[in-house]
Amino acid sequence: MAKYIIHPSSVISPDVEIADDVEIGPYCLIQGKVKIGKGTFIEGHVTLGSRYGIVEIGENNRFSPGAVIGGPPQDHSYKTEPTKLIIGNNNTFREFSTANLATSKADMITEIKDNCYFMAYTHVGHDCKIGNNVTIANDSHLGGHCEIEDGVTIGGVCAFNQFTKVGRGAFIAGSSVVNKDILPFSRAQGTYATIRATNKIGLARKGFPREEIVNVHKAIRIIIMGSHTVDEGIERIKAECTMSPNIEYFINFIKSSKRGIAVDRSPKGWQDDD
């Protein structure tokens, strides 16, 4: 016997798999190959899935009215391939938020992990990779193939070019346009966004010890300030900073950047928050 609740006005495709303790409110459309994990609440007027692709939704997610999740990618090259959108656990998608299936250009997966909060009118484009504990404020949009790592906070009305990457624990101020990679543990702002400071408050809230915040701050300053090359900056970090796991990850992030780091080395580019 089914242990879920579906409002009689909602339309559910026979391909949909619904776990226990799921509640689906009025006037929802759920179609195609969609799996919905237990404890998920779909308020009403929500669209999940499409005629194409596969949508896998974990446990205890919440979808507010107007959300459209698992629609086809907004890409001319898409030819109805069976690509995926995979959503983890404990995520919230507020009003009119959207998340698209992947294209066939990479691994064919758009992925959102756990404990993320997508406010109203946010958009997750095709092939994006969203980590854990990410918060994206109202009306911010991610182009295709963006990568947002764990613990990132994005302010409202931000836009991200395709293939941009934001490192772990970073903060993007509202109304920013991001076209290059944002360093882990930093604060970025502007059009186009550049790294302005260390996200000290965010790191403290995440439980970083004070000495490690100082260590990370020194590494960010080395990369952002001065006239040296990035490679020279990395060598200075190795010489002047304590080589903790966070610093090793920070260096590897820089080395792996494909779009380049969003740096403004003019005197106004850095907001020293000592």
Secondary structure, 3 states (H helix, E strand, C coil): CCCCEECCCCEECCCCEECCCCEECCCCEECCEEEECCCCEECCCCEECCCCCEEEECCCCEECCCCEEEECCCCCCCCCCCCEEEECCCCEECCCCEEECCCCCCCCEEEECCCCEECCCCEECCCCEECCCCEECCCCEECCCCEECCCCEECCCCEECCCCEECCCCEECCCCEECCEECCCEEEEEECEEEEEECHHHHHHCCCCHHHHHHHHHHHHHHHCCCCCHHHHHHHHHHHCCCCHHHHHHHHHHHHCCCCECCCCCHHHCCCCC
